[in-house]
């Protein structure tokens, strides 16, 4: 699996499998600034709402392009929604994260490469994507749950610098008290 961060300063090239397949550009509307416009070499034009990481902690908005085993589909992570997009511009699926519009000042993203998967740790959740680009598990967390280590087969978090809890990488199970809030 591979992932690439694209900083969205104007029109940026969009690469998949080492080739440019189009361009990506942040789209600002009257009420939001986290849209994404993709233009593909095939002529397809795709608009994705709530797709860009517009964290107030970043100097430049961004997206992450995640490639797995699929020869023609990639995953976009950035804003409140993740999108699976084919190399010709067809949106195959989308997925709501726990990110919330209005909390951009707290948005943070860390990507951890695992053997045949990628773990995305962000301010309100943790999720694992496998080589088939499937969400293996998705767990909520609090803003103040800090990732402190990858300890064996688990992610170790510390809440407010004191209480520790873990997420097992194998199945996303949480112990002892990591479940921050109910799933939506």
Order of alpha helices (4+ residues) and beta strands (2+ residues): beta-beta-beta-beta-beta-beta-beta-beta-beta-beta-beta-beta-beta-beta-beta-beta-beta
